[in-house]
Amino acid sequence: MAKNEKVERPTKKSDYELRFASAQAKRGWIDLKATIRNPLVDSWEFLTRTPLLETTTNYRLRGELGVVSRDGATHERWQHKPTLKGDARIWFYVVDQVVFLKQVHTSHPHQTKT
């Protein structure tokens, strides 16, 4: 055991695992961690417990943006908003018990602006 070794946050067996599906998602996550840390922790907790629960801040994307392909399979793409009033967005899809973070935007993505 190393002195001062960080204790990782434990998860329940029913929890989902979060993984980056792109380098952009990892960079965006790091940027959000630096700017909206507390809401990002709340997002992490939501996405590891109930990523497929539809709410005003978590829902399926529509049209062409609503589908993502990975390894020859298609999956529903979801959008999660870390804050109600902010522009940050997390785009993800779920395979089994894994939530793949495809894109993490620090500002409102142009693709969904109407």
Summary of the structure (lengths in Angstrom):
residues: 114
radius of gyration: 14.6
end to end distance: 53.2
largest distance: 53.2
contacts: 289
relative contact order: 0.22
helix: 29%
strand: 29%
